[in-house]
């Protein structure tokens, strides 16, 4: 699983997740995205 990385409406990359249950992919991806965007 994973999530797109966006700046405004433009997709500039992606954050891919593997190694956990598929039901946990979204949670891990959301936590990673939050860490990347924290100031």
Secondary structure by P-SEA (a helix, b strand, c coil): cbbbbbccccccbbbbbccccccaaaaaaaaaaaaaacc
